[in-house]
Structures are given as C-alpha cells and as structure tokens.
Amino acid sequence: MMTDPYVGRFAPSPTGPLHIGSLLTAVASYVDARSHGGRWLLRMEDIDPPREMAGAADSILETVHHYGLHWDGEVLFQSRQQERYEAAVQQLLASGDAFYCTCSRRQIQELSGSSTYPGTCRGCRQPPDQPFAVRLQVEDRDIRFEDGLQGSVHCNLQQQGGDFVIKRKEGLYAYHLAVVLDDAMQGITHVVRGCDLLDSTFSHWHLQTVMGLPHPHYTHLPVIVNDEGQKLSKQTFAQPVPKAEPWPYLLYCLQALGQTPPDSLRGASAACILQWACEHWQLQRVPHQRSIAQQTLHHPAS
Ligand SMILES: [Zn+2]
C-alpha cells in the first residue's frame, strides 16, 4: 500500500534537562511517525540564549537517545540558521507583509488596554534610528484548521495578539519565524506537540500562508499539569527524567497517551517497548483534552 510520506520531528528548547512532559511529546511524535513508516527528525531550538541553560542541549540529546528514541539524520541547531532567518525577515519587509516597530510593551498596553498589538507602526517601512522589532501583519479573520486530536480549532489573530514579532529588538529571531522556516526546509509533514503551543500554531499557519509554504498536519497533545494546574516545566520544578532504566518512564508515557501496554513489558528494553508501541499505536486513544492531571497517572517508579 502506498502512503504519503510522513516526516515528523521533535524540537526541544535547551532551557533545562528533559522532563516527563517533554518525554511524553517525544514519545508521541516518534511513535506516530514510525507507525506511519515515517522519518523522525530532531531539532534543537536554541535561539533564545537568555533562557537557555549551559549543557542542556547535550543532556536532552543523551536522554532522548537513552530512551531509545533514535532520530534520522543530523540534529538541526537553530542557532546556526540565522542567515536564513534574516533573509526571510528581509523578504517579508520587502513584500510589505512585515514592518518596523519601535513600540515598548508599556506603550502597547496603554494604547490597546491589553497585550494585543493595535497596529500602530503598520506604515513604518524604513528602518527607524532607534531600536526596533520587526512585526508581521495579521488579518482580521478566523484562521481555522482541523487538529489531529483537538478537532476543528480557530483563532482571529488580529483580536488575539495582533501583528506579531518575527525579529526582536535585541536582534534575536522569534520562535514563530524559526519554527515555520525550519519545518518547511526539513519537509515536515506532521507536527505532534503539546497543547501549550496550540495558540502559537495560528501564528505559524498565518506565516506559512504569507510565505507560500505548505501547512503541516498538526496534532496537539494534552499536557501533563501539576496539582496547581500548571504545565510541567523547569519553572514548576518538574524533575528531570532520570537516565536510569527507561521502561518505567516509557510505560508511564504510553499510559498517559491512552495506550494499553501489557504488564509483560515491565522491565523490557526501550527498543522492545517502542516496537510494541509502534505496532499498537492508536492516536485516537490519546485523551481528546488539553491537559492531564499528573495525580491521575501512576508514578513511573511505583
Ligand atoms: Zn509599533
């Protein structure tokens, strides 16, 4: 049977060691790709040095490998892609889709009464002689797409956030720009990631439309939240995934994803568990919700 090519990816930011929430995303995107006979790429989203932690990129790669999640090809480091990002910014400025903006956060707040950008600098087509960001103009209409798990989702970017930054005042390239350009360059067809990024996806969708790039198929997974309802992250003191035996954590992720690994996989190798997962993967068994409470899951070490 011929199927369309599938190219998936896992794209962590090196802000800290891999925690269980990121492992869950990695497992889901890996298994979804492999169960479709697809490729699975790894991209390090290291374009925000102030938020990064020394050694985190290496630690994440080691952990992903230790858990049997073997990626295809070379890891793409976004920190080495700046020329491509700059070329895209210049192209969007030249086409009139982007503009220069000198507004401060406080000015935006005062003008719009919220953090939504009111379009103040839309006419600014020449580089100002003070520090500036570059923003992409959005439209006052609904962007709508069918998510692999969350169903039909939609958002009006003009009302929710407004024209968004693609290059920051400090000269750093925005996450939205880098992700869209790299997904296109790497030929990504399927993006499987946490629901915490669902809002960002509408910005990505708009940027893809403006640049004439294909829209990948998106699936947003529920994120694991702690007792206070917060997503697990370095800020909420999520524990790093230990580089011990992988099986308890892999089985934990599969159970959180609604799969039903048999007890006989307890103590099995990572390769064995992932093979079972790829053969039995049913995306539609993943809870169709935005979050999963951590306390409803068995602790991996128990
Ligand atoms: Zn402005």
Boltz pocket constraint, residues with backbone or C-beta under 6 A from the ligand:
constraints:
  - pocket:
      binder: B
      contacts: [[A, 100], [A, 101], [A, 102], [A, 103], [A, 119], [A, 120], [A, 121]]
      max_distance: 6.0
